[in-house]
């Protein structure tokens, strides 16, 4: 996570909230300024004291290393919480088969982490998580989500009907005088149908690539677990995982090129734990939403 810079820390210092007994978190700096502002009504010199206080406060605190560490830590936690929420949202949108595939891969990753902990050498489960197993699960979840979306599009669109409609519109267009209102209307409808057909072909191709990527990731991780059963050399696991992560770079580039299906691909932070427990089930999520309402 990139550091904020001086102006970012200055903003955080100005809006800083401090926990007060019985009151919770309060904007202490703003409260102090309010006191100086009210006191200045009785004597203008108090306003000058307030400005001196604020100048000293905003000069010292934003440059304080401990304050910067606290701010960076809070921002990191916020990013992690956002990543968790996004993960749960994507999981809730999956069909039962896709949820099961995700849970199986999650359990497979957890098995690999447990096996690595019992291997001699410096490679440990924390190293593997930092090396990209969390990123792999995130990409796999995005691929599953896009697979569901593409299938929904294909189910709602009839290829034969669009092709037939294009032929009919072509015949009607040929029978109209060029430049007439009817000619322009039919031509507009024809362009729309051709665009729909183009999107349908592209969606079909994207579905094939998505299915292939999902299958490849599952097979690669299964191979790693099988090799761990016959070797105690941690470098073999490390080499295999490096190969998986290198191949995922190509997958990420492809997902970036098709951002309309996957959304923006960013370096998101996921929970540290990659245990077998899945994200909350959709029915639990709905119950929580009902309680909020």
Backbone bond lengths (Angstrom), bond angles and torsions (degrees), N, CA, C in turn:
res aa  C-N    CA-C-N  psi(-1)  N-CA   C-N-CA  omega(-1)  CA-C   N-CA-C  phi
1 X - - - 1.463 - - 1.528 109.97 -
2 X 1.333 119.23 125.20 1.464 121.51 -179.30 1.525 111.21 -67.53
3 X 1.346 115.60 146.52 1.456 120.01 179.12 1.521 109.67 -74.13
4 X 1.334 115.96 157.92 1.454 121.00 -171.99 1.523 113.51 -73.46
5 X 1.314 117.74 -35.09 1.456 119.52 -171.46 1.524 110.01 92.24
6 X 1.340 116.29 167.76 1.466 120.10 -173.01 1.526 112.11 -60.00
7 X 1.341 118.42 -46.77 1.458 119.95 -176.37 1.530 111.70 -66.79
8 X 1.324 116.16 -30.82 1.461 118.53 175.94 1.515 111.67 -67.41
9 X 1.337 116.62 -43.78 1.466 119.97 177.60 1.529 110.68 -68.01
10 X 1.332 117.31 -32.71 1.471 120.58 177.65 1.524 110.14 -62.71
11 X 1.319 116.52 -43.32 1.467 120.88 178.32 1.518 111.00 -63.92
12 X 1.334 116.38 -42.34 1.464 119.92 178.90 1.527 110.85 -63.46
13 X 1.343 116.77 -39.36 1.460 120.12 179.76 1.524 111.31 -65.74
14 X 1.324 117.22 -40.44 1.465 120.59 -178.46 1.530 110.90 -64.43
15 X 1.329 116.59 -39.93 1.467 120.92 -177.32 1.528 112.83 -93.94
16 X 1.318 118.36 9.17 1.455 122.43 -175.28 1.528 111.80 -55.93
17 X 1.342 114.88 134.41 1.466 120.68 176.19 1.522 109.21 -110.97
18 X 1.337 115.15 138.10 1.460 122.12 -178.88 1.519 108.83 -117.58
19 X 1.323 116.93 139.14 1.463 120.84 -178.63 1.529 109.84 -78.12
20 X 1.322 116.06 122.94 1.454 122.43 178.78 1.525 109.80 -113.63
21 X 1.330 118.07 141.80 1.467 120.56 179.59 1.533 111.07 -56.91
22 X 1.319 115.70 134.05 1.469 124.68 177.35 1.531 113.89 70.08
23 X 1.316 117.63 -12.09 1.470 120.68 -177.01 1.526 113.04 -110.88
24 X 1.329 117.20 -17.91 1.454 119.89 -177.29 1.518 110.81 80.53
25 X 1.310 116.75 -154.44 1.460 121.53 -177.67 1.526 110.09 -84.01
26 X 1.332 115.32 124.24 1.459 121.90 -176.84 1.537 109.79 -126.63
27 X 1.353 117.31 146.84 1.473 120.70 177.68 1.526 110.89 -74.51
28 X 1.324 116.60 85.67 1.459 121.92 -171.84 1.528 112.02 -59.13
29 X 1.325 117.30 -44.78 1.460 119.83 -177.78 1.528 111.03 -61.04
30 X 1.310 117.18 -42.78 1.459 120.79 -180.00 1.531 110.87 -67.61
31 X 1.326 117.14 -34.92 1.456 120.71 178.55 1.524 110.69 -66.40
32 X 1.341 115.81 -40.64 1.461 119.04 178.48 1.525 110.43 -64.94
33 X 1.325 117.24 -40.86 1.461 120.69 177.89 1.531 110.79 -63.07
34 X 1.339 116.17 -37.47 1.465 119.50 178.46 1.529 110.74 -63.82
35 X 1.337 116.19 -38.42 1.468 120.06 178.25 1.533 110.50 -63.92
36 X 1.326 116.21 -43.77 1.464 119.26 177.97 1.534 110.83 -64.20
37 X 1.335 116.35 -38.17 1.467 119.77 -179.09 1.527 110.61 -64.33
38 X 1.332 117.28 -42.84 1.464 120.69 179.01 1.527 110.08 -68.80
39 X 1.344 116.86 -42.19 1.459 120.13 179.82 1.520 111.96 -62.75
40 X 1.334 116.69 -30.81 1.463 120.12 179.96 1.517 112.85 -67.21
41 X 1.316 117.68 -20.27 1.463 120.09 176.36 1.524 111.25 -66.73
42 X 1.356 115.43 -30.05 1.460 119.75 178.12 1.524 111.01 -82.56
43 X 1.347 115.80 -37.10 1.467 118.85 179.34 1.533 107.81 -150.64
44 X 1.339 118.63 119.30 1.472 121.48 -176.73 1.519 114.21 -57.19
45 X 1.319 118.51 -23.45 1.462 120.25 -179.60 1.525 111.73 -61.30
46 X 1.345 116.39 -26.84 1.472 120.22 179.79 1.526 110.41 -63.71
47 X 1.342 117.01 -33.06 1.472 120.01 178.63 1.525 110.62 -63.56
48 X 1.337 116.60 -39.15 1.459 119.64 179.24 1.532 110.88 -66.59
49 X 1.348 114.94 -36.85 1.463 118.47 175.55 1.539 110.38 -63.64
50 X 1.337 116.03 -39.58 1.457 120.56 178.64 1.518 111.80 -63.20
51 X 1.335 116.72 -42.18 1.460 119.53 178.85 1.522 111.11 -66.06
52 X 1.344 116.97 -37.81 1.462 120.36 178.26 1.532 110.44 -65.40
53 X 1.345 114.63 -41.20 1.470 118.69 178.62 1.527 110.46 -61.67
54 X 1.332 117.14 -47.01 1.469 120.82 -176.00 1.525 110.85 -66.63
55 X 1.341 116.93 -37.97 1.457 119.97 178.19 1.526 110.89 -63.38
56 X 1.337 116.89 -43.27 1.459 120.39 178.98 1.534 110.94 -67.23
57 X 1.337 115.88 -41.16 1.469 121.48 -179.18 1.528 110.87 -61.68
58 X 1.355 116.47 -48.65 1.463 120.42 -177.03 1.522 112.75 -77.61
59 X 1.310 117.32 -11.40 1.462 120.11 174.68 1.521 111.18 -85.37
60 X 1.334 115.90 -39.80 1.459 120.28 -175.37 1.532 112.86 -83.19
61 X 1.333 118.25 -53.34 1.466 121.13 -168.79 1.533 114.04 -64.25
62 X 1.344 121.05 -46.95 1.470 118.78 -178.41 1.525 114.26 -59.98
63 X 1.322 117.50 -26.76 1.455 120.47 179.67 1.509 113.93 -91.66
64 X 1.332 117.24 -1.12 1.457 121.06 -179.31 1.527 110.15 -74.58
65 X 1.332 117.51 126.76 1.469 121.70 -175.66 1.529 111.47 -63.23
66 X 1.333 116.69 -38.42 1.467 119.57 -179.43 1.525 110.66 -66.20
67 X 1.324 117.03 -41.87 1.465 120.97 178.06 1.526 110.34 -62.38
68 X 1.333 117.36 -42.75 1.455 120.88 179.36 1.523 111.24 -62.96
69 X 1.328 116.38 -37.64 1.463 120.00 178.31 1.518 111.08 -64.53
70 X 1.335 116.50 -42.07 1.465 121.07 178.95 1.525 110.38 -63.28
71 X 1.328 117.00 -45.00 1.468 121.02 -180.00 1.526 110.66 -63.42
72 X 1.337 116.92 -44.85 1.463 120.51 179.61 1.531 110.76 -61.55
73 X 1.344 116.24 -41.13 1.456 120.05 179.17 1.522 112.03 -63.78
74 X 1.332 116.45 -40.50 1.470 119.79 179.35 1.520 110.89 -66.42
75 X 1.333 116.89 -41.70 1.464 120.38 178.24 1.526 110.84 -63.08
76 X 1.337 115.98 -38.31 1.456 120.24 179.12 1.524 110.81 -64.10
77 X 1.335 116.54 -43.25 1.461 120.53 178.33 1.528 111.22 -63.59
78 X 1.330 116.85 -38.39 1.463 120.41 178.40 1.529 110.96 -64.18
79 X 1.336 116.04 -40.55 1.459 119.63 178.43 1.521 110.83 -65.85
80 X 1.328 116.51 -41.33 1.469 119.85 178.04 1.529 110.43 -62.65
81 X 1.328 116.88 -43.71 1.471 120.29 179.69 1.524 110.34 -62.70
82 X 1.333 116.77 -40.01 1.463 120.12 177.91 1.517 111.64 -64.22
83 X 1.339 116.83 -38.87 1.461 120.65 178.53 1.520 110.92 -65.48
84 X 1.332 116.56 -39.68 1.463 120.75 178.59 1.529 110.37 -63.84
85 X 1.333 116.46 -44.66 1.471 119.55 179.29 1.522 110.94 -60.93
86 X 1.339 116.09 -42.68 1.460 119.92 179.53 1.515 110.60 -63.78
87 X 1.324 116.80 -40.09 1.458 120.99 179.22 1.527 110.48 -61.87
88 X 1.320 116.86 -44.31 1.459 120.92 -179.87 1.529 110.60 -65.68
89 X 1.329 116.99 -40.46 1.465 120.63 178.84 1.526 111.17 -61.16
90 X 1.336 116.39 -44.50 1.455 119.78 178.93 1.524 110.82 -65.08
91 X 1.330 116.82 -41.41 1.460 121.33 -179.78 1.524 110.82 -62.72
92 X 1.329 117.07 -39.81 1.459 121.00 -178.80 1.526 112.35 -65.81
93 X 1.331 116.90 -24.32 1.473 120.91 -178.46 1.528 112.49 -84.88
94 X 1.317 117.86 -6.78 1.455 120.65 -176.88 1.520 111.55 -79.28
95 X 1.326 115.34 154.11 1.459 120.15 172.19 1.528 108.35 -80.63
96 X 1.343 118.61 165.74 1.474 120.64 -176.23 1.525 113.91 -55.23
97 X 1.338 117.39 -39.21 1.465 120.02 -179.79 1.524 111.36 -64.58
98 X 1.327 116.77 -41.80 1.465 120.60 179.79 1.521 111.00 -67.97
99 X 1.336 117.31 -39.10 1.468 119.72 177.54 1.528 110.78 -61.54
100 X 1.313 115.73 -39.79 1.460 119.63 179.71 1.529 110.96 -65.74
101 X 1.336 117.17 -39.84 1.465 120.51 178.35 1.519 110.82 -63.53
102 X 1.336 116.88 -41.04 1.460 120.15 178.99 1.531 110.74 -64.60
103 X 1.323 116.62 -44.45 1.463 120.35 -179.36 1.527 111.13 -64.32
104 X 1.325 116.86 -35.63 1.462 119.83 178.05 1.524 111.16 -66.32
105 X 1.330 117.23 -42.30 1.463 119.53 178.15 1.520 110.74 -67.68
106 X 1.329 116.77 -37.93 1.465 120.56 177.60 1.521 110.54 -61.81
107 X 1.328 116.76 -42.62 1.467 120.59 177.87 1.527 110.74 -66.47
108 X 1.323 117.05 -36.03 1.460 121.28 178.30 1.521 110.58 -63.92
109 X 1.334 117.05 -43.70 1.470 121.02 177.08 1.524 110.98 -62.07
110 X 1.329 116.04 -39.93 1.462 119.77 179.19 1.527 111.04 -64.44
111 X 1.341 117.01 -38.54 1.471 120.42 176.98 1.523 110.95 -62.68
112 X 1.327 116.24 -41.91 1.469 120.47 179.62 1.529 110.39 -62.92
113 X 1.335 116.08 -42.27 1.469 119.46 -179.95 1.524 111.27 -63.78
114 X 1.327 116.39 -41.00 1.470 119.41 179.72 1.528 111.05 -66.68
115 X 1.329 116.63 -38.87 1.462 119.84 -179.68 1.525 111.52 -67.67
116 X 1.337 116.40 -38.15 1.461 120.30 -179.15 1.525 110.79 -64.39
117 X 1.332 117.48 -34.52 1.462 120.62 -179.58 1.522 112.09 -61.76
118 X 1.350 117.21 -24.13 1.465 120.94 -178.61 1.520 112.06 -96.26
119 X 1.324 117.16 4.04 1.461 120.21 179.51 1.524 110.77 -89.36
120 X 1.319 118.22 146.59 1.475 119.93 173.50 1.511 110.13 -73.15
121 X 1.311 116.39 154.96 1.459 119.92 179.68 1.508 111.29 111.85
122 X 1.326 115.95 -179.16 1.457 121.71 -173.26 1.510 113.92 -87.56
123 X 1.340 117.42 -15.07 1.461 119.79 -176.67 1.515 109.43 -74.77
124 X 1.332 117.85 122.16 1.453 122.83 179.39 1.503 111.36 -126.03
125 X 1.334 115.79 175.47 1.465 119.77 -177.72 1.520 111.54 -62.70
126 X 1.329 117.75 -34.89 1.459 119.64 178.75 1.519 110.84 -64.77
127 X 1.339 116.72 -37.59 1.460 120.08 177.62 1.519 111.16 -64.04
128 X 1.336 116.16 -39.92 1.463 119.33 -179.71 1.520 111.38 -67.52
129 X 1.333 116.20 -40.68 1.457 118.49 178.60 1.518 110.57 -62.42
130 X 1.352 115.30 -44.40 1.461 119.07 178.23 1.519 110.30 -65.20
131 X 1.359 116.65 -28.51 1.442 120.68 -178.06 1.509 114.90 -76.62
132 X 1.318 118.23 -13.80 1.456 116.53 172.73 1.509 118.34 136.53
133 X 1.349 120.49 3.82 1.461 118.52 178.17 1.529 110.96 -62.49
134 X 1.322 116.54 -36.11 1.459 119.40 177.57 1.529 110.34 -64.88
135 X 1.323 116.54 -40.59 1.458 120.05 178.24 1.527 110.75 -65.52
136 X 1.324 116.19 -37.98 1.462 119.88 178.09 1.528 110.78 -60.97
137 X 1.328 117.02 -45.48 1.459 120.25 179.17 1.525 111.55 -62.89
138 X 1.326 116.50 -38.04 1.462 120.35 179.82 1.525 110.48 -65.20
139 X 1.323 117.05 -44.35 1.469 120.58 179.23 1.523 110.14 -65.34
140 X 1.324 116.94 -41.25 1.459 120.78 178.98 1.528 110.43 -60.96
141 X 1.334 116.75 -40.68 1.458 120.55 179.22 1.524 111.23 -65.80
142 X 1.326 116.88 -40.54 1.465 120.31 177.64 1.527 111.34 -64.50
143 X 1.326 116.30 -39.25 1.461 119.94 178.08 1.530 110.94 -64.17
144 X 1.322 116.58 -42.31 1.461 120.08 177.52 1.529 111.09 -61.71
145 X 1.330 115.72 -42.34 1.460 119.90 -179.45 1.525 110.92 -64.28
146 X 1.324 116.82 -42.64 1.467 119.55 179.75 1.521 110.71 -66.92
147 X 1.319 116.41 -34.39 1.472 120.46 177.66 1.524 110.47 -60.32
148 X 1.317 116.25 -42.96 1.467 120.30 178.48 1.522 110.48 -63.35
149 X 1.338 116.52 -44.45 1.474 120.93 -179.15 1.524 111.80 -62.74
150 X 1.330 116.87 -43.77 1.465 120.11 -178.95 1.520 110.30 -64.67
151 X 1.325 116.64 -41.68 1.465 119.52 179.76 1.527 111.22 -63.16
152 X 1.328 116.17 -37.70 1.467 119.40 177.71 1.531 110.64 -62.75
153 X 1.337 116.42 -40.65 1.466 120.60 178.97 1.521 110.59 -64.24
154 X 1.325 116.28 -45.40 1.465 120.19 -177.94 1.521 112.04 -66.23
155 X 1.326 116.99 -33.77 1.464 120.26 179.83 1.528 111.52 -69.21
156 X 1.346 116.34 -29.53 1.458 120.14 -177.59 1.530 112.92 -88.29
157 X 1.319 116.82 -6.07 1.462 120.60 -175.12 1.522 109.75 -121.30
158 X 1.338 116.55 131.22 1.459 122.18 -179.70 1.526 109.56 -103.00
159 X 1.315 116.02 113.38 1.467 121.21 -177.16 1.526 111.58 -62.04
160 X 1.328 116.36 -44.91 1.462 119.66 -177.43 1.521 111.76 -63.80
161 X 1.326 117.01 -38.30 1.460 120.12 179.94 1.525 111.48 -64.90
162 X 1.319 116.82 -40.42 1.466 120.28 179.93 1.524 110.39 -65.99
163 X 1.346 117.07 -44.93 1.464 120.74 179.46 1.525 110.43 -61.17
164 X 1.332 116.45 -43.26 1.465 120.58 179.04 1.518 111.28 -64.11
165 X 1.327 116.31 -40.47 1.464 119.92 -179.92 1.527 111.22 -66.19
166 X 1.325 116.82 -36.22 1.466 120.36 178.24 1.529 110.12 -63.68
167 X 1.334 118.07 -42.83 1.462 121.39 178.43 1.530 110.81 -62.87
168 X 1.340 116.39 -41.21 1.462 120.30 179.51 1.523 111.17 -64.79
169 X 1.324 116.48 -43.58 1.466 120.17 179.88 1.528 111.54 -67.21
170 X 1.343 116.43 -35.53 1.472 119.59 176.48 1.530 110.43 -60.40
171 X 1.336 116.29 -43.23 1.460 120.50 -179.88 1.529 111.12 -66.21
172 X 1.335 116.92 -41.29 1.468 120.55 179.13 1.527 110.77 -66.08
173 X 1.332 116.40 -39.10 1.462 120.51 -178.64 1.525 110.89 -63.99
174 X 1.336 115.97 -39.34 1.465 119.89 -179.55 1.523 112.11 -65.64
175 X 1.343 116.59 -24.74 1.461 120.34 -177.31 1.523 113.07 -86.89
176 X 1.347 117.54 -6.96 1.459 120.88 -177.73 1.524 111.04 -101.32
177 X 1.310 114.69 149.53 1.463 120.16 177.46 1.525 109.39 -69.72
178 X 1.322 115.52 130.93 1.465 119.50 -178.35 1.526 110.71 -64.10
179 X 1.330 116.09 133.44 1.454 121.33 -179.18 1.510 113.89 93.98
180 X 1.333 117.77 -9.98 1.463 120.54 178.94 1.525 109.82 -76.31
181 X 1.358 116.75 158.90 1.471 119.34 178.56 1.521 112.80 -57.13
182 X 1.334 117.30 -40.77 1.462 119.84 179.38 1.528 111.35 -65.36
183 X 1.333 116.82 -38.14 1.459 121.19 177.84 1.525 110.96 -61.68
184 X 1.337 117.09 -43.72 1.469 120.41 179.30 1.523 111.19 -65.98
185 X 1.342 117.28 -38.66 1.461 120.76 -179.75 1.523 111.45 -66.21
186 X 1.350 115.88 -46.15 1.460 119.44 -179.81 1.529 110.65 -65.77
187 X 1.334 116.51 -39.50 1.456 120.20 179.41 1.532 110.88 -62.48
188 X 1.340 116.50 -39.49 1.465 120.09 177.04 1.517 111.95 -62.52
189 X 1.340 115.93 -43.53 1.472 119.80 177.94 1.518 111.17 -64.08
190 X 1.324 116.24 -38.33 1.461 120.34 179.67 1.528 111.03 -64.64
191 X 1.320 117.52 -41.88 1.465 121.03 179.15 1.527 111.04 -63.93
192 X 1.334 115.60 -37.89 1.466 119.30 178.32 1.527 110.70 -63.54
193 X 1.321 117.61 -45.01 1.460 121.00 -178.64 1.521 111.57 -67.16
194 X 1.326 116.52 -37.09 1.469 119.15 177.25 1.534 110.69 -65.64
195 X 1.327 116.11 -37.27 1.467 119.61 177.17 1.521 110.58 -66.93
196 X 1.320 116.76 -38.76 1.468 120.36 177.58 1.528 110.57 -63.52
197 X 1.332 116.07 -41.33 1.459 119.82 178.66 1.526 110.64 -64.76
198 X 1.321 116.24 -40.15 1.462 120.44 177.97 1.523 110.81 -62.21
199 X 1.321 116.36 -44.07 1.467 120.13 178.26 1.520 111.71 -63.93
200 X 1.336 116.19 -37.12 1.454 120.52 -179.83 1.524 111.34 -65.66
201 X 1.329 115.87 -42.28 1.468 120.26 178.17 1.526 110.22 -64.35
202 X 1.321 115.99 -42.62 1.464 119.82 -179.91 1.528 110.66 -65.63
203 X 1.344 117.50 -40.04 1.464 120.52 178.70 1.525 111.17 -63.60
204 X 1.326 116.97 -39.27 1.461 120.98 178.38 1.522 110.47 -63.07
205 X 1.333 116.49 -43.21 1.463 120.56 178.57 1.526 111.26 -66.16
206 X 1.326 116.82 -40.77 1.467 120.38 178.47 1.523 111.35 -64.02
207 X 1.316 116.45 -35.08 1.464 120.10 178.57 1.525 110.13 -64.89
208 X 1.332 116.66 -40.99 1.463 120.25 178.98 1.528 110.73 -63.14
209 X 1.332 116.43 -43.66 1.464 119.94 179.45 1.529 110.45 -65.13
210 X 1.324 116.39 -42.36 1.468 120.57 179.96 1.517 111.33 -61.71
211 X 1.326 116.87 -46.15 1.464 120.97 178.07 1.523 110.71 -60.10
212 X 1.327 116.30 -41.07 1.464 120.55 -179.74 1.527 111.27 -65.10
213 X 1.339 117.27 -41.88 1.462 121.12 -179.93 1.529 111.17 -66.21
214 X 1.312 116.96 -41.46 1.466 120.49 177.79 1.529 110.57 -61.29
215 X 1.317 116.21 -45.87 1.462 120.73 -179.33 1.527 110.81 -64.49
216 X 1.332 117.07 -39.14 1.466 120.99 -179.43 1.521 111.22 -64.82
217 X 1.341 117.07 -44.43 1.464 120.62 179.86 1.519 110.69 -61.59
218 X 1.329 117.01 -44.89 1.476 120.42 179.71 1.523 111.18 -61.60
219 X 1.325 116.85 -42.91 1.471 119.98 -179.13 1.530 111.22 -68.29
220 X 1.328 117.53 -38.82 1.457 120.34 179.36 1.521 111.40 -62.94
221 X 1.325 116.93 -44.04 1.466 119.66 -179.00 1.519 111.31 -70.62
222 X 1.341 117.60 -34.27 1.467 120.15 175.85 1.528 110.25 -64.61
223 X 1.337 116.49 -39.21 1.464 120.84 178.54 1.524 110.82 -63.05
224 X 1.334 116.75 -41.36 1.472 120.27 179.44 1.525 110.29 -62.19
225 X 1.329 116.90 -44.73 1.472 119.13 -179.55 1.529 110.72 -64.49
226 X 1.338 117.70 -39.49 1.464 120.77 179.60 1.522 111.24 -65.53
227 X 1.337 116.57 -39.75 1.465 119.66 179.70 1.528 111.38 -68.49
228 X 1.329 115.84 -31.38 1.471 119.37 178.39 1.528 111.18 -67.59
229 X 1.326 116.71 -22.93 1.458 120.20 -179.73 1.533 111.70 -76.39
230 X 1.338 117.43 -18.13 1.467 120.49 -176.79 1.523 112.74 -116.97
231 X 1.340 117.54 3.79 1.461 119.82 179.16 1.516 109.81 -140.70
232 X 1.315 115.37 150.37 1.466 121.10 175.55 1.517 110.86 -113.88
233 X 1.332 115.86 13.40 1.462 120.76 -178.22 1.531 109.12 -91.27
234 X 1.344 118.84 111.88 1.460 120.50 -178.20 1.525 113.43 -66.33
235 X 1.340 117.86 -20.91 1.461 119.84 -179.48 1.527 111.11 -67.97
236 X 1.342 116.65 -28.39 1.466 119.76 177.56 1.527 109.99 -64.39
237 X 1.344 115.04 -44.66 1.465 119.82 178.84 1.523 110.40 -63.74
238 X 1.348 115.42 -43.88 1.453 120.08 -179.34 1.521 111.39 -60.71
239 X 1.335 116.23 -42.43 1.467 120.55 -179.64 1.527 110.84 -64.98
240 X 1.327 115.65 -42.90 1.461 119.58 179.68 1.531 111.09 -63.17
241 X 1.319 115.80 -43.33 1.467 119.38 -179.21 1.523 111.05 -67.29
242 X 1.330 116.44 -35.25 1.475 119.07 175.86 1.522 110.21 -61.01
243 X 1.342 115.88 -39.99 1.461 119.46 178.16 1.513 111.95 -65.22
244 X 1.341 116.45 -38.78 1.469 120.16 178.00 1.518 110.54 -63.40
245 X 1.337 116.74 -44.71 1.455 120.00 -177.50 1.524 111.67 -68.09
246 X 1.329 117.50 -34.53 1.457 119.93 176.59 1.522 111.00 -65.83
247 X 1.326 116.40 -39.51 1.463 119.09 178.16 1.522 111.09 -68.84
248 X 1.335 117.07 -30.41 1.461 120.17 178.85 1.524 111.61 -69.61
249 X 1.324 117.33 -23.57 1.462 119.23 176.22 1.523 110.50 -62.41
250 X 1.336 116.52 -39.61 1.454 119.97 175.68 1.512 111.45 -66.34
251 X 1.333 116.53 -39.16 1.464 120.24 177.15 1.517 110.90 -62.50
252 X 1.330 116.20 -42.77 1.459 120.53 179.95 1.521 111.37 -62.93
253 X 1.335 116.57 -40.39 1.467 119.20 177.74 1.528 110.96 -62.65
254 X 1.325 116.01 -41.74 1.465 120.08 178.96 1.531 110.53 -64.22
255 X 1.331 117.07 -40.54 1.459 120.68 178.45 1.523 110.99 -65.75
256 X 1.330 116.61 -36.21 1.467 120.37 177.84 1.521 110.67 -65.21
257 X 1.330 116.63 -39.19 1.460 120.59 178.80 1.527 112.21 -67.44
258 X 1.332 116.64 -21.44 1.466 121.41 179.17 1.530 108.93 -117.89
259 X 1.306 115.60 50.90 1.470 121.27 -175.93 1.518 112.40 -62.85
260 X 1.351 118.33 -19.67 1.459 119.62 179.13 1.527 111.54 -66.56
261 X 1.342 116.44 -20.41 1.457 120.91 178.14 1.522 112.32 -96.64
262 X 1.327 116.32 -35.83 1.459 120.19 -171.77 1.520 113.83 -106.54
263 X 1.343 118.28 -12.71 1.451 120.13 -173.64 1.519 108.81 78.46
264 X 1.339 117.78 176.88 1.468 120.37 179.98 1.519 111.58 -63.98
265 X 1.321 116.62 131.34 1.461 121.46 178.59 1.513 108.49 -92.70
266 X 1.319 116.32 112.77 1.453 121.70 -177.38 1.515 109.52 -124.56
267 X 1.324 115.58 166.96 1.461 120.70 175.45 1.522 108.27 -80.95
268 X 1.321 115.73 86.51 1.460 119.98 -177.15 1.511 109.82 -87.86
269 X 1.315 116.12 151.79 1.451 122.38 178.31 1.512 108.42 -100.91
270 X 1.322 116.35 128.11 1.452 121.88 -178.93 1.521 109.57 -107.81
271 X 1.343 117.62 168.62 1.457 120.12 179.56 1.524 110.94 -58.23
272 X 1.326 116.46 149.35 1.456 120.76 -179.85 1.525 111.12 -64.92
273 X 1.333 117.35 -33.38 1.454 121.13 -175.64 1.521 110.84 -80.53
274 X 1.336 115.51 130.70 1.457 120.48 174.51 1.521 109.25 -118.97
275 X 1.318 116.12 35.33 1.453 120.68 179.69 1.510 111.74 -67.63
276 X 1.337 117.58 176.62 1.450 120.89 -174.10 1.512 114.52 -74.02
277 X 1.348 118.91 -9.18 1.458 119.76 -178.40 1.522 110.58 -69.30
278 X 1.345 118.27 126.82 1.468 121.39 -176.70 1.509 111.49 -81.27
279 X 1.340 118.00 170.57 1.464 120.25 172.23 1.516 109.53 -61.62
280 X 1.357 117.97 163.72 1.457 120.58 -179.97 1.514 111.38 -54.56
281 X 1.324 116.80 142.68 1.457 121.42 178.95 1.519 110.00 -70.40
282 X 1.325 117.59 154.06 1.463 121.15 -178.06 1.515 113.82 -57.15
283 X 1.371 117.05 -37.88 1.463 118.01 -178.15 1.518 110.98 -66.22
284 X 1.351 116.86 -35.08 1.463 119.46 177.19 1.505 110.81 -66.85
285 X 1.338 115.98 -38.51 1.467 120.03 178.86 1.512 110.76 -62.81
286 X 1.342 116.68 -40.96 1.454 119.70 -179.62 1.516 111.94 -66.50
287 X 1.369 115.56 -37.15 1.469 118.26 178.39 1.515 111.00 -63.09
288 X 1.352 116.30 -39.56 1.457 118.80 178.32 1.518 110.90 -64.31
289 X 1.335 116.60 -39.84 1.458 119.45 178.92 1.505 110.90 -63.92
290 X 1.365 117.34 -38.46 1.459 119.84 178.78 1.506 112.01 -65.32
291 X 1.353 116.41 -36.41 1.471 118.75 178.47 1.510 111.51 -65.78
292 X 1.374 116.01 -38.08 1.458 119.24 179.23 1.528 110.97 -64.60
293 X 1.361 115.24 -39.42 1.453 117.76 -179.28 1.520 111.10 -68.35
